[in-house]
């Protein structure tokens, strides 16, 4: 419907340009929005205020002229001028319910578009160190990242999901020391336990598997334990593979899969880190000071230059990140989105500076970043901090075991990424209207139940995308409001992807479910008047389809019964 209003206004603008009221060389783009107060119509536009200066008249006068030039349309029941010159459109009842036919005809494709034109987009998310189970912060990254991938695909992009393993550096050495200590019979309480060692029960699991000579299969390799307590290199190789497999199992339980798993260690083995260093040196953006090699990141907007190679010869964390992103660029990903925790905020400027210093034709501001804030888990009003499995934090698997995958995914995607999130286990487990995922899924199940009753009590079978009945019989305000809410879905999908904000989808579904439940409670559908019944069932089916489509983009199921 917004497109219809916009087209009508474009025609009116063109008419005023052709007669000289508006300059012919000026371009006008009407911005049509939903009204907050339905007494002001369904849609509003401020084009008269925007264009009044070029027309040389007051906005209200221009609004009157625009209304006078609007083509006839059965979609519009009434047009009014409000305030200083807003143009308000009241859509006809018939046009409001055209969306029901569209939804049922397009079914699972409703809301999808091809605006991305198959453009390649790489989304990197989760990217946890292979040193332990995935914590709830990784879970929030997984929920946001996977939902963003689904939204991009719904907008016609060719998406590659990538997981970057930091399998090199001090944390991996600490992992190997921790497992070796456990292999030798030490516990975290022993004074000889590594100072920075990991303490969760999973370290014992890895050590026992190593001593048993187990074989583990990660995504790209199979490693058999040597069971040698003194071979730290073998212990490290086995432990990393074991935990990569464990993380993969966590993600599969969460319904998240990746197309590419990229190892930090491969950047060193292939020489790509050294190649990046040499290129930065050759381009004149490095200097030696105090035995360290520095990058002139201040040349690219950083507040100070950064060390990229330390005195001991080891690289700081951002240098391999620069090499890694150069590899992404060379793989043809001109659009890259990194979904990471807010603790990576300082990385953004440094990585982008390093990429600019490579002089490789990479545009400024590449790649894009989506940074999420921390998650706090509560039960009975108290923060939950410790998992026995992990030792010091709550894991994704803990949440899935407690509340199920659907609630975990919905809750972790339900807030703005830049806001902190409190995950209330009691709320997520509850079967009440306060639980948003239950509330939305229950709307879908309710409609499915009505269809079963229709078949059982009336002997009427309705196909899930079968529009039967005269929709002009839908005359209630609640019915039109439901139809208008359904009509917002395609634009919401486009905007959520463009703005990198999946939480808008959870809010939309909650609002749609709320409108449906209110309508359901106020007006019966299985009534004797078959014509009205069939029209209402068609509206029900449209609501059901949009809920199912939206939940699918969140990776959440749409149950038939609850």
C-alpha positions in Angstrom: 0.0 0.0 0.0 2.9 2.4 0.7 4.0 1.9 -2.9 0.5 2.8 -4.1 0.5 6.0 -2.2 4.0 6.9 -3.3 3.1 6.3 -6.9 0.0 8.5 -6.6 2.1 11.3 -5.2 4.8 10.9 -7.9 2.0 11.3 -10.5 0.7 14.5 -8.7 4.3 15.9 -8.5 4.9 15.3 -12.1 1.6 17.0 -13.0 2.6 20.1 -11.0 6.0 20.1 -12.7 4.6 19.9 -16.2 2.4 23.0 -15.5 5.3 24.9 -14.0 4.1 25.0 -10.3 7.2 23.0 -9.4 10.5 23.3 -11.2 10.9 20.6 -13.8 14.6 20.1 -13.1 14.0 19.2 -9.4 13.8 15.6 -8.2 11.2 14.8 -5.5 11.0 11.6 -3.6 7.9 11.3 -1.4 8.6 9.7 2.0 5.5 7.8 3.0 5.2 6.6 6.6 2.7 4.8 8.8 0.6 7.0 11.0 0.8 6.5 14.7 -2.8 7.6 15.3 -5.2 5.8 13.0 -7.6 8.8 13.3 -5.1 10.6 11.1 -5.4 7.9 8.4 -3.3 4.9 7.4 -0.3 6.7 5.8 1.1 10.2 5.9 3.6 12.1 3.7 5.5 15.4 4.3 6.4 16.1 0.7 4.4 19.4 0.7 6.6 20.7 3.5 9.8 19.5 1.7 8.8 21.0 -1.7 7.1 24.2 -0.6 10.1 26.4 -0.9 10.7 25.4 -4.5 7.0 25.9 -5.2 7.1 29.4 -3.7 4.0 28.9 -1.6 2.9 27.7 1.8 3.1 23.9 2.5 -0.7 23.7 3.1 -1.3 25.4 -0.3 1.0 23.0 -2.1 -0.6 20.1 -0.2 -4.0 21.2 -1.6 -2.6 21.4 -5.1 -1.0 18.0 -4.8 -4.3 16.5 -3.6 -6.0 18.1 -6.6 -3.6 16.3 -9.0 -3.8 12.9 -7.4 -5.1 10.3 -9.9 -8.3 8.4 -9.1 -7.6 5.2 -7.2 -10.0 2.7 -5.6 -7.3 2.0 -3.1 -7.8 5.4 -1.4 -11.0 6.2 0.5 -10.1 9.7 1.6 -7.2 12.2 1.7 -6.8 15.0 4.3 -4.4 17.8 5.1 -3.1 17.9 8.7 -1.0 20.4 10.7 1.3 22.6 8.7 0.9 20.5 5.5 1.1 16.8 6.1 -1.0 14.7 3.6 -2.9 11.9 5.3 -4.2 8.9 3.3 -7.1 6.8 4.4 -7.1 3.5 2.5 -10.3 1.8 1.3 -11.4 -1.4 3.0 -11.1 -3.3 -0.2 -7.5 -2.2 -0.7 -6.5 -3.0 2.9 -7.4 -6.6 2.4 -5.6 -7.1 -0.9 -2.6 -8.0 1.2 -4.4 -11.2 2.4 -4.6 -12.5 -1.2 -1.0 -11.6 -1.8 0.2 -13.4 1.4 -1.7 -16.5 0.6 -0.6 -16.6 -3.0 3.1 -16.0 -2.2 3.0 -18.2 1.0 6.6 -18.8 2.2 8.0 -16.3 -0.3 5.9 -13.4 1.1 8.2 -10.7 2.4 11.2 -11.8 0.3 12.6 -9.7 -2.5 15.5 -9.7 -4.9 17.0 -6.3 -4.1 20.4 -7.9 -3.3 20.6 -9.1 -6.9 22.7 -12.1 -5.8 25.6 -9.9 -4.5 28.1 -11.9 -2.4 28.1 -11.0 1.3 30.2 -12.7 3.9 29.0 -12.7 7.5 31.6 -13.7 10.1 30.1 -14.4 13.5 30.6 -16.4 16.8 34.4 -16.9 16.0 35.2 -18.2 19.4 38.6 -19.3 20.6 38.7 -23.1 20.6 39.5 -23.2 24.3 36.2 -24.1 25.8 32.4 -24.4 25.4 30.5 -21.5 23.8 29.2 -19.0 26.4 26.0 -16.9 26.3 27.8 -14.0 24.7 28.8 -16.3 21.8 25.1 -17.4 21.8 23.9 -13.9 21.3 26.4 -13.5 18.5 25.1 -16.7 17.0 21.5 -15.7 17.2 22.1 -12.2 15.8 24.5 -13.4 13.1 22.4 -16.3 11.9 19.2 -14.1 11.8 21.1 -11.4 9.9 22.2 -14.0 7.4 18.6 -15.2 6.9 17.4 -11.6 6.5 20.1 -10.9 3.9 19.1 -14.0 2.0 15.5 -13.0 2.2 16.5 -9.8 0.4 18.2 -11.6 -2.4 21.9 -11.6 -1.3 24.2 -14.6 -1.7 25.4 -15.1 1.9 28.5 -17.0 3.1 28.6 -17.8 6.8 32.1 -17.9 8.2 33.6 -18.9 11.6 37.1 -17.7 12.4 39.0 -19.9 14.8 41.7 -18.1 16.9 43.8 -21.3 17.1 47.1 -19.6 17.6 48.6 -17.5 20.5 48.8 -17.5 24.3 45.2 -18.8 24.9 46.0 -22.0 23.0 49.2 -22.5 24.9 47.2 -22.1 28.1 44.8 -24.7 26.9 47.6 -27.2 26.2 49.1 -26.6 29.6 45.8 -27.1 31.3 45.0 -30.4 29.6 48.6 -31.6 30.1 48.3 -30.8 33.8 45.1 -32.8 34.1 46.6 -35.6 32.1 49.3 -35.8 34.7 46.8 -36.0 37.5 46.8 -32.4 38.7 43.6 -30.5 39.6 42.9 -26.7 39.6 43.4 -26.8 43.4 47.0 -27.9 43.1 49.7 -25.3 43.5 51.4 -26.4 40.3 48.3 -25.8 38.2 49.1 -23.3 35.4 48.6 -19.7 36.5 46.3 -18.9 33.5 45.0 -22.4 33.1 41.3 -23.3 32.4 39.4 -24.9 35.2 36.1 -26.2 33.9 35.1 -29.9 33.9 35.5 -30.0 30.2 39.3 -29.9 30.7 39.0 -33.2 32.5 36.9 -34.6 29.6 39.6 -33.6 27.1 42.3 -35.1 29.2 40.4 -38.4 29.7 39.8 -38.7 26.0 43.5 -38.0 25.2 44.6 -40.7 27.6 42.1 -43.1 26.1 43.6 -42.6 22.7 40.3 -41.3 21.3 39.9 -40.1 17.7 38.0 -36.8 17.2 36.8 -35.4 13.9 36.7 -31.6 13.5 35.3 -29.9 10.4 38.5 -30.3 8.4 40.6 -32.9 10.1 40.7 -36.1 12.2 43.0 -36.3 15.2 43.9 -39.4 17.2 45.3 -38.9 20.6 48.8 -40.3 21.2 48.1 -40.6 25.0 51.7 -39.3 25.7 51.6 -37.0 28.8 54.9 -35.3 27.8 54.0 -34.5 24.2 52.5 -31.0 24.6 52.3 -30.4 20.9 50.2 -33.6 20.5 48.1 -32.6 23.4 47.5 -29.1 21.9 46.5 -30.5 18.5 44.1 -33.0 20.1 42.6 -30.5 22.5 41.9 -27.9 19.8 40.3 -30.5 17.6 38.2 -31.8 20.5 36.9 -28.4 21.5 36.3 -27.4 17.8 34.1 -30.5 17.6 32.3 -29.6 20.9 31.6 -26.1 19.7 30.3 -27.4 16.5 27.9 -29.7 18.5 26.8 -26.6 20.5 26.1 -24.7 17.3 24.2 -27.6 15.7 22.0 -27.8 18.9 21.4 -24.1 18.4 20.4 -24.6 14.8 23.4 -22.7 13.3 25.7 -23.9 10.5 28.6 -22.4 8.7 29.8 -22.6 5.2 33.5 -21.8 6.0 35.7 -22.5 9.0 38.8 -20.4 8.8 41.9 -21.1 11.0 44.1 -18.3 12.3 47.0 -20.8 12.2 46.6 -21.1 8.4 47.5 -17.4 8.0 50.9 -18.1 9.5 51.4 -21.4 7.7 50.6 -19.9 4.3 52.8 -16.9 4.9 49.9 -14.4 4.7 50.8 -12.7 7.9 54.4 -12.1 6.8 53.2 -10.9 3.4 50.9 -8.3 5.1 53.8 -7.1 7.2 56.1 -6.7 4.2 53.4 -4.8 2.3 52.8 -2.5 5.2 56.6 -1.9 5.5 57.0 -1.3 1.7 54.2 1.2 1.7 55.9 3.2 4.4 53.4 2.9 7.2 55.6 1.2 9.8 58.6 2.2 12.0 60.8 0.6 14.7 60.7 1.9 18.2 61.9 0.3 21.4 62.6 -3.0 19.7 58.9 -3.2 18.4 57.5 -2.7 15.0 54.7 -0.1 14.9 51.9 0.7 12.4 51.1 4.3 11.7 47.4 3.9 12.4 47.1 7.6 13.3 47.4 8.3 9.5 44.0 6.7 9.3 42.1 8.2 12.2 43.4 6.2 15.2 44.2 8.2 18.4 47.7 6.7 18.6 50.0 4.4 16.6 49.8 0.7 17.5 52.4 -2.0 18.0 52.0 -4.8 15.5 55.1 -6.9 16.3 56.3 -7.0 19.9 59.9 -7.0 21.1 59.8 -10.8 21.5 58.9 -11.2 17.8 55.3 -12.1 18.4 52.5 -10.3 16.7 49.7 -8.4 18.5 46.2 -9.6 17.9 45.2 -7.1 15.2 47.9 -7.9 12.7 46.7 -11.4 11.8 43.2 -9.8 11.7 44.5 -7.5 9.0 45.9 -10.4 7.1 42.7 -12.3 7.5 40.6 -9.5 6.1 43.0 -9.1 3.2 42.3 -12.7 2.5 38.5 -12.0 2.6 38.9 -9.2 0.1 41.0 -11.4 -2.2 38.3 -14.1 -2.1 36.0 -11.5 -3.7 33.9 -10.4 -0.7 33.3 -6.7 -1.3 30.6 -6.8 1.3 31.7 -8.2 4.7 29.9 -8.0 8.0 31.6 -9.0 11.3 29.2 -9.7 14.1 31.3 -9.6 17.3 31.1 -8.7 21.0 31.4 -5.1 22.1 34.8 -5.9 23.5 36.1 -5.9 19.9 35.3 -2.2 19.6 38.9 -1.1 19.6 39.7 -3.6 16.9 37.5 -1.8 14.3 39.7 1.3 13.9 43.0 -0.7 13.9 41.9 -3.3 11.4 40.4 -0.7 9.0 43.6 1.3 9.4 45.8 -1.7 8.6 43.6 -2.5 5.5 43.9 1.1 4.2 47.7 1.0 4.7 47.9 -2.1 2.5 46.9 0.1 -0.5 44.9 -2.8 -2.0 41.9 -0.8 -3.2 39.8 -1.6 -0.2 37.3 1.1 0.5 37.3 3.1 3.7 34.9 1.8 6.3 35.3 -1.8 5.1 34.4 -4.2 6.6 31.0 -3.5 8.4 30.8 -4.3 12.1 27.8 -5.3 14.2 28.9 -5.3 17.9 26.6 -6.8 20.5 26.6 -5.9 24.2 26.9 -8.5 27.1 24.3 -10.9 28.3 23.3 -11.3 31.9 21.5 -14.6 32.9 19.1 -14.5 35.8 17.0 -17.1 37.7 14.6 -16.1 40.5 15.8 -12.5 40.2 19.4 -13.5 40.8 22.3 -13.5 38.3 23.5 -16.9 37.3 27.3 -16.8 36.7 28.7 -20.3 36.8 28.3 -23.4 34.8 29.8 -26.7 36.1 30.8 -27.7 32.5 32.6 -24.4 31.8 33.8 -23.6 35.3 33.2 -19.8 35.2 30.5 -18.9 32.8 27.0 -19.9 31.5 27.1 -21.8 28.2 24.8 -21.9 25.2 24.2 -25.6 26.0 23.1 -24.6 29.6 20.4 -22.3 28.2 19.2 -24.7 25.5 18.9 -27.4 28.2 17.0 -25.0 30.5 14.5 -23.4 28.1 14.9 -25.0 24.7 16.4 -23.8 21.4 13.4 -21.7 20.3 13.3 -19.5 23.4 17.1 -19.2 23.6 17.3 -17.9 20.0 14.3 -15.6 20.3 15.4 -14.0 23.6 19.0 -13.5 22.4 17.9 -11.7 19.2 15.1 -9.7 20.9 17.0 -6.6 21.9 19.0 -4.0 20.0 22.5 -5.3 19.5 24.1 -2.2 21.2 22.0 -2.7 24.4 22.8 -5.0 27.3 20.5 -8.0 27.5 19.1 -9.8 30.6 18.1 -13.4 29.9 15.5 -14.3 32.4 15.3 -18.1 32.6 12.1 -18.1 34.5 10.4 -15.9 31.9 11.8 -18.0 29.0 10.3 -21.2 30.5 6.9 -19.7 31.3 3.8 -20.3 29.3 2.3 -16.9 29.7 1.6 -13.8 27.6 4.7 -12.2 29.1 6.9 -14.7 27.4 7.3 -13.2 23.9 8.3 -16.4 22.1 5.5 -18.3 23.7 3.0 -15.5 22.8 4.0 -15.5 19.1 4.1 -19.3 18.8 0.8 -19.6 20.5 -0.8 -17.3 17.9 0.4 -19.7 15.2 -0.8 -22.8 17.1 -4.2 -21.1 17.8 -4.9 -20.6 14.2 -3.8 -24.2 13.4 -6.3 -25.3 16.1 -9.1 -23.3 14.5 -8.4 -25.1 11.2 -8.6 -28.5 12.9 -11.9 -27.5 14.5 -13.2 -26.2 11.2 -12.6 -29.6 9.7 -13.9 -31.6 12.7 -17.0 -29.5 13.4 -18.0 -28.1 10.1 -16.5 -30.7 7.8 -14.6 -27.9 6.0 -11.0 -28.5 4.9 -9.0 -25.3 4.2 -5.7 -25.3 2.4 -3.0 -23.3 4.1 -2.8 -20.8 1.2 -6.4 -21.0 0.1 -8.2 -17.6 0.1 -12.0 -18.3 0.3 -14.7 -15.9 1.1 -15.6 -12.3 0.3 -12.9 -10.2 2.1 -15.2 -7.1 1.8 -17.2 -8.7 4.6 -14.2 -7.8 6.9 -15.5 -4.5 8.2 -14.2 -4.4 11.8 -11.5 -1.9 12.8 -9.5 -4.8 14.3 -9.6 -6.6 11.0 -8.3 -3.7 9.1 -5.6 -3.0 11.6 -4.5 -6.7 11.3 -4.3 -6.3 7.5 -2.3 -3.1 7.8 0.1 -4.8 10.2 0.5 -7.7 7.7 1.2 -5.1 5.0 4.2 -3.8 7.0 6.1 -7.1 6.9 7.9 -6.8 3.5 9.3 -3.3 4.4 10.3 -4.5 7.8 12.3 -7.4 6.3 14.1 -5.0 3.9 14.9 -2.4 6.6 16.0 -5.0 9.2 18.6 -6.3 6.8 19.7 -2.9 5.6 20.1 -1.5 9.2 21.6 -4.8 10.5 19.0 -4.9 13.2 17.3 -8.3 13.5 15.5 -7.3 16.8 12.9 -5.3 14.7 11.6 -8.7 13.6 11.0 -10.0 17.1 9.1 -6.8 18.0 7.0 -6.9 14.9 6.0 -10.5 15.5 5.1 -9.7 19.2 2.9 -6.8 18.0 1.2 -9.0 15.3 0.6 -11.8 17.7 -0.9 -9.3 20.2 -3.3 -7.8 17.6 -4.3 -11.3 16.6 -4.9 -12.5 20.2 -7.1 -9.4 20.9 -9.1 -10.0 17.7 -9.4 -13.7 18.5 -10.7 -13.1 22.0 -13.2 -10.4 20.9 -14.7 -12.0 17.7 -15.6 -15.6 17.1 -14.6 -17.2 13.8 -16.5 -20.5 13.7 -19.9 -18.9 13.3 -23.0 -19.9 11.4 -22.5 -17.2 8.7 -20.3 -19.2 6.4 -19.4 -16.2 4.2 -18.1 -14.1 7.1 -16.5 -17.2 8.6 -14.6 -17.9 5.5 -13.4 -14.3 5.1 -12.1 -14.4 8.7 -10.4 -17.7 8.2 -8.6 -16.2 5.2 -7.3 -13.4 7.4 -6.3 -16.0 10.0 -4.4 -17.9 7.4 -2.5 -14.7 6.3 -1.6 -14.0 9.9 -0.4 -17.6 10.4 1.7 -17.4 7.2 3.5 -14.2 8.2 4.2 -15.5 11.7 5.6 -18.7 10.2 7.8 -16.7 7.8 9.0 -14.4 10.5 9.8 -17.2 12.9 11.7 -19.0 10.2 14.0 -15.9 9.7 14.7 -16.1 13.4 15.5 -19.8 13.3 12.5 -20.5 15.5 9.8 -23.2 15.0 6.2 -22.4 14.3 4.3 -25.2 16.2 0.9 -26.6 15.1 -0.1 -27.1 18.7 1.1 -26.2 22.1 
